[in-house]
Each structure stands twice: as structure tokens, then as C-alpha cells.
């Protein structure tokens, strides 16, 4: 992995790595709308590297719009979202809107006959998911989600390949730890409004639930406990800076996650995300962004089996196939990159955990 300048800034972190080009110029055109979150830069770069062609961008904020155009000078800024919806060339709309607005934007996109690629979390309420499920069925369009902590991380991808090959046997448990740097002064107002971001389990933990489902092969899960609290930010009473949850998959696999906004300022990267996977024949630890005091950024995997133990550097090895698979899915109407059922279930379970946490947790700072 190369050393991107924004490794300390999670909101604007854009991984760099190989992406296989799957289409020729002009064969798959996409546009961008609503760029409230910096993840849109990684979404856009991934699509471009896979061969997609960027046509239009819309955002009501002039500074955000100008910054995006400076990064991607081939794009044409437009004055209305409607212009993108009506454009016959645009096949997919990529977006990173304020989280509680993502569902309604996606519904407009799908009803305009286009596929939608949103940043996570894709929803902030279960009723949004219900409406989007209905529109997906009605339109047969795709509602795709950027679950970056697996899809845009080579150690996480390599873990999936090892599991698929049976190297650690059947997966019994996944533990996912996801500390993030708060960078409070740089966050927009909506970031601290729970109605807008949906709660820490809805938001960050949607990544972790997605990985649990993928690594274990579970199709559903029951929630054992969930908690979300504000432990250290009394000036931002609606911010949840700590969350945790436990689930049991419908295949018996166990899951625990801790998500938080407590990455220390002295750490070289924006977060020290780690995933621990226990199987019947071995274990995997993913150090996804940092190998503390040794290497930053890093994308490493530690494998133990009955025969050996290994440290595997995953940087610049597998690349990021998701973006090419997404493009081909949109063209061929397939589901190879990620199934719609999987996308929705990861979001549903994280929101159900958030709902349990909301019932169980006092809303004030401890």
C-alpha cells in the first residue's frame, strides 16, 4: 500500500492500490451527487480505476463542488440533481450524502432508472430500509453500498480468500474492533446530530456487521446485547463516541464488535481497525490500517494453523476487485460484487442493534 497523505484523516481517507480495468472509456458512465462525506473521493477513484467514465457532479455547496472538480477535472458540474436524473448516459449515481438523506436520494435515483452507490451507512432507520426494499423490487435497480472496511482493504480481502479456501476451517467467531479518530473541530454540524447520523452502531458498526456476515456465511443473526454511549464529549450531547454489540448468526457463529471515536492523536493512522477470526482449524488477525510502532499505513494478516504461523503483508497484492465487479454487475444485472440481500441485512442488523442500545442506554454523558 502506498502512503496517502490523508492516513490520519478517516473522513477523507482514500486507499490507493491496483484496480483492474473492466470496461473501455465511455462504456460505463456514472455521475456523482451530494458529497457531504469525504468517502465520495474513494468511491469515485475506485470506479474510475476500474474503467468507469465520470460525467456530472452536483452538490448545493459551492466549496465542496469546486474541491471535487479540482480533484476530478474531467467532471462537469451541474446546477441541479434533476439534470443527473434525466441524463440518458448516466447508468449509476455515486453519493455520500448526510446519512439520513441517503435512502430518499437513492429512491429518486432508482425511479429514474439508474443504479445507486452510496457510502455507508445506507440508512438511519428501519423504515427507510423497508421503503428502499420496495423500490428495489419495483424498479429492479441496484442499491449498492460502500462498505469500505472490507471492500477497500487488502488484508480484509485476503482473509476472505483464506476462509473461502478452507484454510482455517469453519468460522466460529468474528471479533471486530474499530477505533476512529474524532477530529471534532473538522466535522460538520450534522455529524453530531443523532437524527442525521443514526447512532454509532448504525453508522460505523454497519462495516463490522457486514464483515461478520461475509466471513461466517451467516444469512441472519440475533442480537445478544448492544450499548451506545457518550463517554467523553459532554459538549456534543448527541454524539455516541462508544458502542458495542454481540450477535449470534443463524449458523451458530459468534460476533462481537466495539466501535468508538477514541483513536489517540499520537497514532500514525486515523484508526487501528482489527479483525480476529477464529475457525475450527486456525485463526486470522487482520491489522487493516496500522501495525503500531512498526509500519503505517499497513495492511497485514497474521495466520495460524495446525502447520504454521505466518505474518502476511497484503499491501499491493490483491488490489480492489469490488469496483470492477460492481460495474459488471450493473452492466450484466448480476450480483457478484455483493448481493442485495447481504447489503440490506448488514444494515438491518446494525440498525436493530442501535435500536436495542437506544432502549438500554441513558442518553447523557456518563
C-alpha positions, 0 to 999 in steps of 0.5 A: 500500500502506498502512503496517502497523505490523508492516513490520519484523516478517516473522513477523507481517507482514500486507499490507493492500490491496483484496480483492474480495468473492466470496461473501455472509456465511455462504456460505463458512465456514472455521475456523482451527487451530494458529497457531504462525506469525504468517502465520495473521493474513494468511491469515485477513484475506485470506479474510475480505476476500474474503467468507469467514465465520470460525467456530472457532479452536483452538490448545493455547496459551492466549496465542496463542488469546486474541491471535487472538480479540482480533484476530478477535472474531467467532471462537469458540474451541474446546477441541479440533481434533476439534470443527473436524473434525466441524463440518458448516459448516466447508468449509476449515481455515486453519493455520500450524502448526510446519512439520513438523506441517503435512502430518499436520494437513492429512491429518486435515483432508482425511479429514474432508472439508474443504479445507486452507490452510496457510502455507508451507512445506507440508512438511519432507520428501519423504515427507510430500509423497508421503503428502499426494499420496495423500490428495489423490487419495483424498479429492479435497480441496484442499491449498492453500498460502500462498505469500505472496511472490507471492500477497500482493504487488502488484508480484509480481502485476503482473509476472505480468500483464506476462509473461502479456501478452507484454510482455517476451517469453519468460522466460529467467531468474528471479533471486530474492533474499530477505533476512529479518530474524532477530529471534532473541530473538522466535522460538520454540524450534522455529524453530531446530530443523532437524527442525521447520523443514526447512532454509532452502531448504525453508522460505523458498526454497519462495516463490522456487521457486514464483515461478520456476515461475509466471513461466517456465511451467516444469512441472519443473526440475533442480537445478544446485547448492544450499548451506545454511549457518550463517554467523553464529549459532554459538549456534543450531547448527541454524539455516541463516541462508544458502542458495542454489540454481540450477535449470534448468526443463524449458523451458530457463529459468534460476533462481537464488535466495539466501535468508538471515536477514541483513536489517540492523536499520537497514532500514525493512522486515523484508526487501528481497525482489527479483525480476529477470526477464529475457525475450527482449524486456525485463526486470522488477525487482520491489522487493516490500517496500522501495525503500531510502532512498526509500519503505517499505513499497513495492511497485514494478516497474521495466520495460524494453523495446525502447520504454521504461523505466518505474518502476511503483508497484503499491501499491493497484492490483491488490489480492489476487485469490488469496483470492477465487479460492481460495474459488471454487475450493473452492466450484466444485472448480476450480483457478484460484487455483493448481493442485495440481500447481504447489503440490506441485512448488514444494515438491518442488523446494525440498525436493530442493534442501535435500536436495542442500545437506544432502549438500554442506554441513558442518553447523557454523558456518563 
